[in-house]
């Protein structure tokens, strides 16, 4: 039983992400297509049976490229969204700096919410609960397939902290690189879920 985590393709860095519903840029669509082709060519190696995806547009557009080639039905879920940055979602960076000077993810106190959004601890607890629910279903044999989750860099980073049993804070640096469409693999080994592959981008190397 394996879980693959994939970050969505490249979006426009001129706008704030979070719960933004802006889609992929052209390079991001190309990355998603290259990933989909790579997964098809290596389908016996990856043997993905189920796809779960964040329901934000940039994740949906990435997932659709995979779905079109692998022909696997996708389950879309808000549980796997990036942090809810409320009023800043999709806002032009310049406007965000003018309206909310100095407000960034790592400047929030742990229990301080984005205006109209989540706090860092609420985000962490949401991802932790979603992952534990998935793992519980696997242990109860409700889920038996290899699963791919198409999600966001912040989500993957939280999972790295959880899986490595590190104390998490939004002030901490990321534990892993999360390139657009990078693949991370988790396996159940000796009674624990462990990261066995980190940010694989070989599908982008020769293009």
KEROLUM-730632 format. One record per residue (C-alpha): residue number from 1; x, y, z negated; residue in three letters. Coordinates in Angstrom, 3 decimals, always signed. Layout:
<rs>
num  px  py  pz  residuo
NUM  X  Y  Z  ala
...
</rs>
This chain:
<rs>
num  px  py  pz  residuo
1  +0.000  +0.000  +0.000  unk
2  +1.478  +3.317  +1.095  unk
3  +0.399  +6.941  +0.943  unk
4  +1.769  +9.384  +3.490  unk
5  +1.661  +13.110  +2.812  unk
6  +1.851  +15.445  +5.807  unk
7  +1.959  +19.209  +5.810  unk
8  -0.110  +20.912  +8.533  unk
9  +1.574  +22.465  +11.577  unk
10  +2.953  +25.999  +11.636  unk
11  +0.526  +28.821  +10.983  unk
12  +1.078  +32.584  +11.282  unk
13  +3.416  +33.775  +8.544  unk
14  +2.208  +37.360  +8.985  unk
15  -0.900  +36.470  +6.989  unk
16  -1.414  +35.121  +3.495  unk
17  -2.208  +31.417  +3.430  unk
18  -3.995  +29.789  +0.527  unk
19  -7.634  +29.369  +1.492  unk
20  -7.135  +31.258  +4.746  unk
21  -9.158  +29.862  +7.627  unk
22  -6.724  +31.030  +10.273  unk
23  -5.583  +28.216  +12.522  unk
24  -2.288  +27.030  +13.931  unk
25  -0.049  +29.093  +16.154  unk
26  +1.063  +27.614  +19.489  unk
27  +4.192  +26.045  +17.963  unk
28  +2.053  +24.498  +15.245  unk
29  -0.221  +22.823  +17.782  unk
30  +2.836  +21.468  +19.606  unk
31  +4.230  +20.119  +16.326  unk
32  +0.936  +18.384  +15.581  unk
33  +0.871  +16.786  +19.034  unk
34  +4.439  +15.587  +18.668  unk
35  +3.588  +14.102  +15.285  unk
36  +0.520  +12.357  +16.706  unk
37  +2.564  +10.900  +19.581  unk
38  +5.277  +9.744  +17.142  unk
39  +2.722  +8.023  +14.912  unk
40  +1.217  +6.268  +17.930  unk
41  +4.608  +5.058  +19.146  unk
42  +5.398  +3.835  +15.611  unk
43  +1.924  +2.648  +14.688  unk
44  +3.091  -0.812  +13.610  unk
45  +5.715  +0.707  +11.320  unk
46  +3.369  +3.239  +9.695  unk
47  +0.196  +1.143  +9.983  unk
48  -2.095  +4.003  +8.961  unk
49  -5.665  +2.858  +8.399  unk
50  -7.278  +5.934  +6.896  unk
51  -6.774  +9.696  +7.098  unk
52  -7.831  +12.206  +4.452  unk
53  -7.448  +15.891  +5.288  unk
54  -7.839  +19.269  +3.714  unk
55  -10.840  +21.019  +5.249  unk
56  -9.024  +24.292  +5.930  unk
57  -8.709  +25.106  +9.636  unk
58  -4.931  +24.749  +9.936  unk
59  -5.130  +21.262  +8.430  unk
60  -8.169  +20.317  +10.519  unk
61  -6.443  +21.358  +13.747  unk
62  -3.399  +19.293  +12.791  unk
63  -5.511  +16.284  +11.865  unk
64  -7.563  +16.425  +15.058  unk
65  -4.412  +15.892  +17.130  unk
66  -3.649  +12.763  +15.104  unk
67  -7.239  +11.549  +15.211  unk
68  -7.395  +11.954  +18.996  unk
69  -4.458  +9.597  +19.482  unk
70  -4.793  +7.123  +16.608  unk
71  -8.617  +6.996  +16.827  unk
72  -8.969  +6.849  +13.057  unk
73  -11.983  +8.433  +11.411  unk
74  -11.025  +11.340  +9.151  unk
75  -12.423  +12.189  +5.727  unk
76  -12.260  +15.960  +5.168  unk
77  -12.136  +17.185  +1.584  unk
78  -11.765  +20.514  -0.201  unk
79  -9.905  +18.637  -2.972  unk
80  -6.699  +18.735  -0.925  unk
81  -6.757  +22.456  -0.125  unk
82  -3.895  +24.811  -0.927  unk
83  -4.304  +27.072  -3.982  unk
84  -7.377  +29.301  -3.778  unk
85  -5.908  +32.787  -3.427  unk
86  -9.340  +34.383  -3.330  unk
87  -9.463  +37.852  -1.811  unk
88  -5.953  +37.496  -0.382  unk
89  -6.833  +34.489  +1.794  unk
90  -5.962  +35.268  +5.403  unk
91  -5.079  +38.872  +4.587  unk
92  -2.383  +40.603  +6.618  unk
93  +0.831  +40.695  +4.553  unk
94  +1.129  +44.466  +4.852  unk
95  -2.425  +45.001  +3.615  unk
96  -1.882  +42.516  +0.777  unk
97  +1.229  +44.395  -0.370  unk
98  -0.697  +47.661  -0.333  unk
99  -3.814  +46.396  -2.098  unk
100  -2.138  +43.955  -4.492  unk
101  +1.475  +45.104  -4.904  unk
102  +3.693  +42.530  -6.570  unk
103  +1.014  +39.847  -6.600  unk
104  +2.362  +36.501  -5.467  unk
105  +1.867  +32.887  -6.498  unk
106  +5.003  +32.858  -8.656  unk
107  +4.143  +36.155  -10.365  unk
108  +0.859  +34.860  -11.769  unk
109  +0.704  +33.731  -15.372  unk
110  -0.239  +30.070  -15.643  unk
111  -3.841  +30.892  -16.575  unk
112  -4.114  +34.047  -14.456  unk
113  -6.390  +33.733  -11.463  unk
114  -5.968  +35.288  -8.076  unk
115  -8.721  +37.901  -7.615  unk
116  -11.705  +35.730  -6.740  unk
117  -9.563  +32.579  -6.763  unk
118  -7.786  +29.956  -8.873  unk
119  -5.074  +30.152  -11.490  unk
120  -1.894  +28.081  -11.086  unk
121  -2.990  +25.665  -13.815  unk
122  -6.408  +25.192  -12.197  unk
123  -4.673  +24.414  -8.907  unk
124  -2.331  +21.930  -10.581  unk
125  -5.176  +20.197  -12.407  unk
126  -7.235  +19.938  -9.200  unk
127  -4.407  +18.233  -7.322  unk
128  -3.527  +16.001  -10.274  unk
129  -7.154  +14.902  -10.616  unk
130  -7.474  +14.257  -6.865  unk
131  -4.324  +12.148  -6.821  unk
132  -5.281  +10.188  -9.943  unk
133  -8.740  +9.521  -8.474  unk
134  -7.158  +8.180  -5.290  unk
135  -4.677  +6.027  -7.209  unk
136  -7.472  +4.679  -9.419  unk
137  -9.465  +3.663  -6.343  unk
138  -6.386  +1.897  -5.021  unk
139  -5.829  +0.053  -8.325  unk
140  -9.515  -0.938  -8.399  unk
141  -9.140  -2.084  -4.778  unk
142  -11.747  +0.396  -3.589  unk
143  -9.021  +1.629  -1.243  unk
144  -6.912  -1.067  +0.401  unk
145  -5.515  +0.701  +3.441  unk
146  -2.398  +2.748  +4.047  unk
147  -3.571  +6.345  +3.760  unk
148  -2.320  +9.553  +5.329  unk
149  -3.214  +12.844  +3.627  unk
150  -2.876  +15.981  +5.755  unk
151  -2.503  +18.859  +3.356  unk
152  -0.369  +21.888  +2.402  unk
153  +3.117  +22.673  +1.152  unk
154  +1.953  +23.765  -2.295  unk
155  -0.026  +20.559  -2.751  unk
156  +2.936  +18.382  -1.784  unk
157  +5.179  +20.291  -4.181  unk
158  +2.774  +19.708  -7.082  unk
159  +2.738  +15.987  -6.273  unk
160  +6.539  +15.888  -6.347  unk
161  +6.462  +17.283  -9.876  unk
162  +3.826  +14.747  -10.910  unk
163  +5.588  +11.777  -9.343  unk
164  +8.945  +12.763  -10.833  unk
165  +7.399  +13.382  -14.281  unk
166  +8.752  +16.921  -14.374  unk
167  +7.068  +19.680  -16.322  unk
168  +5.364  +21.895  -13.802  unk
169  +5.146  +25.657  -13.640  unk
170  +4.505  +28.025  -10.771  unk
171  +7.749  +29.780  -11.718  unk
172  +9.783  +26.706  -10.804  unk
173  +11.454  +26.248  -7.424  unk
174  +10.047  +23.694  -5.012  unk
175  +11.380  +20.195  -5.548  unk
176  +11.224  +19.360  -1.864  unk
177  +11.355  +20.880  +1.576  unk
178  +7.958  +20.847  +3.270  unk
179  +8.507  +21.524  +6.951  unk
180  +5.453  +21.862  +9.205  unk
181  +4.250  +18.298  +10.012  unk
182  +6.964  +16.795  +7.778  unk
183  +6.109  +13.283  +6.547  unk
184  +6.546  +12.161  +2.927  unk
185  +5.995  +8.521  +1.942  unk
186  +4.889  +7.225  -1.460  unk
187  +4.906  +3.544  -2.400  unk
188  +3.760  +1.615  -5.458  unk
189  +6.922  +0.009  -6.845  unk
190  +7.346  -1.777  -10.191  unk
191  +4.131  -0.332  -11.579  unk
192  +4.739  +3.261  -10.523  unk
193  +4.141  +5.425  -7.485  unk
194  +7.489  +6.569  -6.106  unk
195  +8.604  +8.883  -3.306  unk
196  +10.626  +6.801  -0.847  unk
197  +10.794  +9.186  +2.125  unk
198  +10.931  +12.968  +2.021  unk
199  +10.105  +15.466  +4.778  unk
200  +10.767  +13.229  +7.767  unk
201  +10.735  +15.437  +10.895  unk
202  +12.372  +13.096  +13.404  unk
203  +9.395  +13.648  +15.717  unk
204  +10.567  +17.274  +16.104  unk
205  +14.290  +16.627  +16.496  unk
206  +14.526  +16.125  +20.234  unk
207  +11.919  +18.555  +21.492  unk
</rs>
